[in-house]
């Protein structure tokens, strides 16, 4: 859009209404606004931050309100990213405002709050109450404070910790009214540990107090940048002094950069298979053409080295690169490999970082200071300049799919973005998704294969242990088979390490009564609660509801309560009992509560501080620990019985990935897989590590049942806190969709596999279509129906290309 002066702008706001809103521009903003910049506008009683979509002089037919303030002098979203946002909104049937909000990690710059003001009737009431009421009355105190000036909810909460009830009562009577406000956050108010201080290039002179003089003297004697928190040990009152000096122009305060542990990774020469794959990728990068490569390499085949070489090629060609990894695989250890190769040109985008840390990295990328970006799913929106290569590692991983609005798949969005930029895409995996492998077979993608491990290392030997036969021989229902116990003991004696997988959290799956059979269920979901022994509580893994372990049955008062099923916590306890001298760690969502704990546990295991690592799927992906020579899978059958057409594919991928953690050093690896379904093709072919055979068998099943990749699919969910309302809405939608349009198949409405979740009743439709265009047209029709009939913003959920049907 050419620069100029405009009277109006169309703004996308993060509200359920999927439409732009037109605002008139005050004189001071008309020559400064640009598409892609953020702007503060009034919306009802609130003030919201939106993104400018278009600037124009076309007078709207309805009266407009004035925009309040321009937040960015330069656009934060380029024309390319705005176009990508529009594509996501259209394809995934999501409001554009929600999409654009998810594309910007700049929440740390905006402070959101609520300001309370007296109404006219409230002002009259205040005058009367202040005369008649006790000065200690909370209502009187609130009115007295608000009569002087409007106050923020944060200020009132601090001044009157017990004033909530009085504020709610005054609001109900119409005496006070609230307004949502958004203001720019002062960077100098950040905690001292998140700030670095440095003497300004030309510090200004003036009068300074004692702490300010001491801090200035220290910085003159010790030039360079210092962490403000660490300075407080050397200079008394360094934090307030630094903030004061920054306002006077004597020092500069900047956000603390993200600390990353550097893993020194020796450069490896590419073997013939790696070299052949790299040469095809290099040719496409140098030709500046869009091309998607599927890099199918067995575990330990050296895919990362191919990525690094391809990124080097892109940088040498003057272009930038983006590496996407699953959420759980991006640790400082992994990012450190890229720092050791590319230095300060690397930026990291990770949800474990604070808003301030993410914002700082985002700005480095946008300015061009960082030309290599390592990020998780949302990293696909990084404002990378002159993009030449996108690498999607472990492209099959489910964490690339967002499970809340907008429900996009990061892998697919990466391909669309690369196509618009004329960049190459590498999709890497040892177990590619069926859709990606099918696209390679249809020549949409170029298939590159790495059939063997680097340095000629053998693949691990995988043994299936039939737990049915184990029970017949021992007459005991044990967690560990005799063979697994023996192998675990041998590894402890030899000083080797073991990974033990059970893809279920907690100690016991559920709690039941022996007398009446009652199971303790979540009050918000139609699911049983899981017993967590360490925390001594029952927990719902979906909504987070928790309660104490009952001493007697809530239904019949029987004291005969028992615990059924097992989780990773119980496996850890039984291993401690079997091997008292062994050092055992557990890695699951219960042990990883802080943002750095995941890396701490893994790093201790990598350095040999633990003999065994027990965990869920978190331990199955991407880790390269040479001393692991045994992997034990407690139950390969978890997940096979799920009511989901991808259950077999997920089981095959998980077993293959965890098996790949064994034997990555000089000692060959062994994998012992316990199962009660040794003949199931997903388990059997994972043990044989035969991806091609699994792909062909699963593809035949999908073809017969018209599942992806042979049909486009969407899951439409209708939900409400009232069951009657959910049933009525789903019935009405059923009448709208039947008879279905040509070449579309609609199943439902039916209860969702989990009928009640987070206090909402759920009914679903499964829609299959021969073409994506006809599917999208039907989904847009459903959205329009929901808007016309004034459904609530959360009543309708549309999931295009769903990865789970739960």
N, C-alpha and C positions, 0 to 999 in steps of 0.2 A: 504494500500500500504506500503510495507516495506521501512524503511528508507535507503537511499543510495545516490549515486551521479548520476545525470541524465544530459543528453545533451539537451533534448528538453522537452517542456511542451505544452499541449493543453489547450487553454484558451477560456472561454466563455465570450463574450463581449456584452454590451447592445446596439446592433445594429440590424436592421431589418433582416439581413441574419442569418438564423437559422442553424449555423454550428460552430464547434470549429475552432479556429485559432492556428496554430502551430508556436511557437517561439523558437529560440535557446537560451540557457542559458549561460550567461557569467560565467567564472571560479568561481567568488565570490558567485554565486547563486546556483551552481549545487548541493551542499550538503545540502542546506537550504530549497529548495522548497518542498511543500506538497500539495496534493489535498485538496481543500477547502480553501486555502489561497488566499488573494487578491494580485494582481501583476499589476504594471504599465507597459504598453506596447505601442509602437508606432502603430498608425492605420491611414494610409494616412498621412495627415499633423497634425493629432491630437495625443494626448496622452490620452489613456483611461485606466480606472481601470477595470480589469476583474477578474474572479474567475478561479483558476486552476482546471481543471477537471481530468487531468492525467499527470504524469511525466514518461518519457520513453527515450529510446536510439534509436528509429526507425527513420532513416534519411528520411525526406520527399522528394518527387520527385521534389518539386519546391524550389527555394532559400528562406531562412527564414531570418527574422530580429531578432536582439537581444532584449530580454526583458530588461526593464530599471531598475526597482527597485522592490524588494519584500516588500510589505506593512506590512504583518503579519508574525511574526516568528512562530506562532501557527495557525493552520487552524481555520477560523471563522465559517465555515460550516462543520459539521461532515459528515461522510459517510451517516448517516441516513437522514440528511437534503438534501444532494446532490441527493440522490435517490428520495426523495419526490419532489424536484425541477424538476427532469427528468420526474416523473409521471405527474406533473401538466402541463409541457410543451407538453407532448404527448397527454394527455386527453383533455386539453382545447385548443390545437392547437395554442400554443403561443411560440415565440422564447425563448429558454432557457436563453439567456442573460437577457431578460426582467424579467423572473421569478426570477432568482438569485439576480438581482438588488433589486427587491421588497422584498426579504427575509432578506436583510441586512439594518438595520436602522443606518448605520454608516456614513451617508452623512456629518455629522458635522466634521469628521476628515479630510476631503479632501476639499481643496480650489480649485475651478475651475476658470479659467480665460483665457484671450487671450493675447498673446505677439506679438507686431508688430516689424518687422525687415525690413531694406532696402534691396531691390534686387540689383543686379549688375547695372541694368539700372537706378534704383532709386539713387544709389550712384553717378553715372555719372551726373544725373540730379541735384542732390543736389549741386554738385560742381559748376555747371553753375548758378543755381538759387540763390545760396548764394552770388554770385558776383553781379547779375543784379537786384534782387528783393528788395522790401522794407522790412526792418526787422520786420515790423508790420504785414506783410502778413501771415495769418494762415498757408498756405501751407509751406512757408519758415520756420516758427517756428517749425512745425512738423518735417520737414526734418533736421533742425539743431539739434533737440533733438535726433532723431533716428540715426544721423550720429555718435554720441558718443557711443551709445549702444542700444540694443533692449529694448523696454519699454512695460510695461503691459498696457492694455486698461484702467484699473482703475487709473493708474498713469497719463496717458494722459488726462483722463476725469477731473481729479482734477487740473492738471496744465493748461489745456485749456478747460474750460467749454463749449465753443462754437466751438470746433475743430472737431465735428463729420463730418461736410460737407467736410472739407479739407481732413480728413482721408479717407472718401468714394471716393473722387475724385482721390486721390493718388493710392488707391487700384484698381480702374477701369483702370488707366493708367499702372498698373503693376509695379509701383515704390516701393510699400511696400507690404508685405505679412504677413498674420497672422498665428499664431500657437496656437492651443488649448493646454493649460497646466493644469496639476493637481499636486498640492503639498500638503504635509501633513500640516494640520492646527496646529499652535502653540497654545497649550491649555492656555498658559499664556496671549494670546491676547484676551481672552474672556472678556465680560463686567464684571465689578467688582461685580455687583449684582449676577452673576452666579458663583462666586468663593468663596471658603472658604480657610482661611489661618491659618496655625498652625506652631508653632516652631518645627524645625526638631529635631529628637531624639538626635543627636549629632551635634549641629550647629557648622559650621566652623568659625574660627576667621579671622579677616582681618580689612582693613580700611573701615569705613562706613561714609556716610554723615549724616547730622543732622536728616532728616526724617527717614532714615534707623535705626539710633540709637534709636530714639523715639519709632518706631514701635517694635523693638526688646525688648526694656524695657517694653513696654505695654504687649507684649505676655508673657514675663517672669513673670510679676505680675498677669496676667490673663491667666493661662494655658488652653489649650483646643482649639477647632476649632471655628473660628469666620467668619461671613459673611463679605467680604471685603468692600462692600458698606456701611454697618453699622459702620465699623471701621473708615471710613473717618470722622465721626462726632467727634470721640475721638482723632484721630491722624491725623494731617495735612499731606496731600500728601501721605496717606497710600497706595493708589493704585499703583503709580509708585514705591514706596519704596518696597512694597511686591514683585512686579515682579522682581525688581533688586536683592532683597535678595534671591528669589527662584533660580535665575540663579547662585548665589554664594553658594547655598547649605545651607543657614541659616534657611529658612522657606520652607514649602511645600505648594503648591497650588493645590487644588482639586476642581472638579466641585461641585456646590451646589446640594444637594440632593433634590428630589421632595417633596414639602411640601404637606401633606395630612391631611385634617381635620378628626380627629378620631371620629367616631360615636360609643359611648359605647353601645354595644348591649348585653343585658342580654341573657345568655344561656337558651334556652327553652328545657323542656323535650319533647321528641317526642311523638306524639299521636299514637294510634295503627296503623293507615294507614301509617304515616311517618315511624314508626319503621319497619313495614313489608317491605316497599320499601327499607329502608336503609340496612336491613339485607341481602337482595338479592345482593345489590351493594357491601356490605362489603365482602361477600363470594367470589365474583368474583375478587375483588382486592387482597384478601389474597391468592387466588389460582393463581394469576399472569396470568390470561387468558384474551384474548381479548373478550369483549362482549359489545354490544351496548344496552343501556337501554333508552326507551322513557318514561320519567316521565311526565305523563299527569295529571296536578293538576289544579283545578279551581283557579281563581284569589284569593289571600289571603289564600291559602291552606298550606303555609309554605314550599315551595320548597327550599328556600334559606337555611333553617336549615338542610334539607337533604343534600344539597351540602356541607355545612360546616362540617357535621359529616363524610361524605364520604372523604373529603380532610384530615381530622384528621386521618382517618384510613390509607390512603395512606402514610402520613408522618410517622405514627407509624411503618409502614412496611418498612421504609427506602427508600420510593420512593417520587417523586415530583408530583405536580398537576398543571394543567392549567385550569383557568376559563375564558371562552370567553363570552362576553356580547355584545349586539348591541351597535354601536357607541354612540348613544344618551343616553343610560342608564348608561354608565360608568362615574359616577361623583365621586369626592373625598368622598362624603357622603356614596356612596355605597362601594367604595374601603375601606373606614374607617372601615366597619364591619369586613373585613378580617384582617385589621391591629390590631383591638382590640382582635381578636381571635388568630392570628398567629404572631403578632409583626414584628420584623425586617426580618422575613423570606419571607415577601411579596414584590414583585416587580410589578410595573404597567407599561404597554405599551399602550399608548394612543396617537392618532394623534394630540390632542390639545397641547401636550408637544412640547418643542423646540427640534431640532435635538440633542443638547447637552444633554438635559434631557433624551431623549430616548436612546442615546448611553450609558449613565451612567447606566441606568436600564438594558440594554442589557448585559453589561459587568458583572453586579452583578449576572445575571441569569447564564451566561456562566461559571463564576467562581465557581458556586455552592453555593454562599452566599445567594441566594434567591431560595427557593424550592417551593414557591407558587406564581404563576404568574397570574395576573389579566389583561386581555387585550381585545382589540377589534379584528376585523377581522384579521389583520396582526399578532396578538399575536400567531396565530397558528404556526408561524415560530420561536417562541422563542427558544433559544438553551438550553432547559430544560434538565438537566442531569437525567437519570434514570426515565423516565416518567412513572407514574403509573395510572394517571386518567386525563381525559379531560372532563370538564363540558361545554356544550354549552347552555347558558341560552337564553330563547326566541328563540328557534331554528328556528321558522318559519319566523323570521324577515328578510326583504329584504336587510338590510344593510350588511348582511354577504356575499352578492354577489358583487364582484367588477365590476364596470361598465366601466373599462378601462383595457387595456392589462397589465397583464394577467387576463382574466375574470373568476377567480376561485370563487367557493363558499366555504367560510371558514368552514361551517358546514361539508361539504363532505370531504374537505381536512383533517379536524380534525379526521374523522373516518379512513381515509387511514393511517394517521400518527400513530394513536393508534394501528391499526392492526399490523403495522411494529414493534411497540415497545412492543407489548403484554400488552397493557394498556386497561382500561375500558373507555367507553364513556357514559356520561349521557346527553341526549337531553331533555331539560326541556321546557314546554310551557303549557299555558292554552288553546291555540288554535293551536295544532300541524299542520304542513303543511300536505297536503293530501299525499304527497310522504312518509313522515315519518310514518304517521298513517297506510298507506297501507303496508309498510315494517313490521310494528309490527303485522298486521293481517296475513302476510305471514311468520311470525316467524323468519324473518331476525333480528328484534329487539325484545327485551323483554319489554312488556308493563307493566308499574307500574302506578297505579292510586291513586290520592288523591282526593276523591269525595267531600269533604266538607272543609269549612274554619276552621282555627284553633280556639280553645276556643269556639267552637259551634256557632260562629257568623253567622247570616243568610246572604244569598246572597241578593244583592240589588233588590228591586222591580223595574221592567222596564215597563214603559208605552209608547206606541206608540201614537204620536199625528199626525193625518192625516191633513196636511196643506191644502189639497183641501177642506175639510169640514170646516176648520177654515176660509178660504176665503169666502165660501158661507154664513157663519153665520155673519162675520164682514164686508164683502165687502171691505176689505183692504188687500193690499199686505204687510204684516208686517214681519220683521225679527224674532220676538219672538211671540209665541202663548200666549194667555191669561193665560193658565195654567203655562207656564214656567215663565212668568213675576211674577205671584203670588208666585210661589215657590222660586224664586230668592229673592223677598222681604222678605219672611218669614225667609230665612236663614240669611240675613243681620241683621234682628231684633234679632234673637236668638244667634248671635255671632258664627254661624257655617259657614263653607267655601264651596265654589262651584267651580267646574271646568266646563268651557264652551268650547266645541270643534267645530271648523269649519276647515276642512282640506284643506284650501286654503289661501294663503298669500295675502297681499295687501289690498287695500280699495275697488276697483272695478275691476271686471274681465277684462273689456275692455272698450274702449272709441269709440263712434260711432257718426256719423252725422245724425241728424233727417231729413235733407233735401234730401240727396242722399244715405244714408245708408252705406257710406264708414267707414271702421274700421281702426284704426291706427295700422299698423303692424310693426314687427321687420324688419330691413333692411337685417338681416343675416338669419332669419328663417321664415318659413311659419306659423307664429303664431302671435296672437294679443298681444299687450303690455298691461301689468297690471298697473293700476293706484295706486301709493303709495302716499297717501295724505300728510303724515308727511314730506317726502322728496321732495314733490311737483315735481314729475317726473313720467314718464312712463318707465317701466322696463320689459325687457325680462328675465324670470326666467331660461332660458336655456343657453343663451350665455352671459348675463350680459349687453347687449346693453341698453342704457338709453337715453331719450330725454325729453325736456321740454313738459309740457302739452300744446297742441295747443289752441290758442284763437279762431281760426276759422278752418274750414275743409280744409285740404291740397288739396282736389280734387275740391271742388266747391266753396270754400271761404265763405260758410255759417257760421254764428256765432252760429248756434243752435247745439252745442256740448253737448252730454249727456253721463252719466256714467252708465254702466249696470253691473249686477252681484254684488257679495259681497265677501269680504275676512275677515280675522281675525282682520285687522285694523279697518274696519267699525263696526264689532261687538263690539269691545272695545269702540269705540266712542258712539255707541247707548246705551251701558250699562252705560257709564258715564252720558248720558243725562237722562236715566230712573232712575238711582240711584246716584244722585250727591254726597251723603255723603259716598258712598261705596269706599273702597280702591281696585283698580283694576290693575292687572298686565297682561302683554301679553308676551307669550313665543312662538316665531317663529324665523325663520332665519333672520328676519329683526331686531329683538331686541337683538338677541344673535350674536354679531359681534366679541367680544373678547373671548379668550379661557376660561375665568373664569366666564363670565356673566351668562351662563346657570345655573351653580351651585348657583350663588348669588341670582338670581330671585327665584329659587326653594327653597333655604334655607329660604329666607324671607317669602315665602308662608307657608313653613312648620312651621315656628315659629309664625305664626299668624299675620304677618305684612300686609297681604292682605286678603280681603274678597273673591275676585273672581280671578281666573286665566283663562285667555282666551288664546287659542293657537291652533296650528295645531297638527299633529300626535305626535309631540315631547312630549306632555303632557299625551299621552295615555298609555305609557309603564312603568311598573316597579316601579312607585312611590308609596310609602306607607305613606300616610298622614292621620292620624286618624281622624282629625276634618272635613274632606270632607264628607258631608252627601248628597250632590246633584251633579249630573253630568247632564249637558244639552248638547244635540247634536243638533246643529242648522240645519244641513241638512245631513241626513243619506245617501242621494242619490249620493253625490259627489263620483265619481269613478265607479259607477255601469254602466255608459254608455260608459266606455272606451273600445276601440277595442282590448280587451285582454282577453284571456280565463281564466285568474286568477282574473278578476275584482270582481266576487262574493265572492271568497275566501278572498281577501284582505278586502272587505267591512265587511264581517262577523268577521274577526280577529280584525279589528280596533274598531268596535262597542263593541265587547265582552271585549276587553282589556280596553277601556275607561270606560265601565260600572263597571269594576272591581276596579276602583279607589274609588268608593263610599262605605261607610259603613265599613271601615276597623278599626274603633274604637269601642266605646261602643254604639254609636247611629246608628240604622239601616240606610242604604242608599237608596236613590231613584234616578232613572235614567229616564229622560224625553227625548225621541228621536223624533224629528220632521222629517217627511218624506212625500213625495208625492207618494211613492211606498210601502204602508204598507203591501201589499200582496206579495211582492217579498220574496222568500224563505230565502235569505241571511239576510234581515232586520228582518223578522218575527222570524226566528230561533235564531238570535242573541239576540232579545228581550226575547225569552223564555230561553236563555242560554242553548240551547240543541245542543251540539257539535255533538253528535252521529247521530242525524237526519240530520244535515247539511252534515256531512261526507258521509252518505249513498246517499243522493240526488245528491251531487256534483260528487261523484264517478261514479254514473250512467251516468251523462252527459259526464264525461271524457272518460268513456268506449265506449260510442256510437260514440264520435268524435275522438277517438284514440289520446287523449292528455295524457301527463304524469299523473299518473305513468304507463299508459298502452303502452307507446311508448317512445323511446329515441328521443330527439328533439334538433335541432340546428337552430339558426337564422343567416343567412348569408347576410351581408349587403355590397353592392357595392356603393361607394361614390366618388364624384369628385366635384370640384368647377365649372366645366363646365357641363351643363346638357347633352349636346350631348355625351360627353365622358362617363358620368355615364350610359346613355342609351346604348351606344355601348358596354361597358364592361359587363353590365348585360345581354345584348342579346347574346354576345359571350359565356358567362358562361351558359346561358340557353341552347344553342346548345350542350355544353359539357355534361350537366346533363340529357339531354333527348335523348332517352328514359331512365327513371330512372332504376337503378339496381333492382334486385328482392328484394321484401320485404322492399322497400323504397318508400316513397311518397314525391314528391317535388312539392310545390306550389310556383308559381312565374316564372319569375320575375314580381314584382308589385311595385308600388310606396309605400314607407314606410308610415305609418300613419301620421308621420310628414315628408312631402316630402323634405323639405329643413331645415337644421339645421346647425348653425355656418358656414354659407356661403357654405355649401356643399349639393349637390343634392343626394338623397338617394333612392336606389332600393333594395328590399330584396327578399330572398328566404326563405321559411320555409320548413325544411326537417324533416320528421318523419321516424323513423326506428324501426323495430322489435327488432334489436339487436344493442348494443353499438359498437360492433366490426365493423359491416358493416357501421355504421354511421361514425366512425372514419376513416375508409379506404377512404370513399368518401370525407370527409373534407380534408384529407391529399392530395388527388388528386386535390382538388380545390386550395389548397395552392401552390402545385407544378405548376399548370397552371398559377397562378398569377406571380410566380417567372420567369417562362419560357418566359412569354409575357411582362416581365419588367414593371409590374404595380408598381405604387408608393407604398411606405411602408404603407401609410394610406388608400389606395383605398379599401382594403378588410378587413372586420371585421367579425370574426367568434365567435359567442356566443353559447357555448355548455350549455345545460340546462338553457335556458334563463328564467329570472323571469319577464321580461317585453318585449313586442314586439313593443314598440313605436319607 
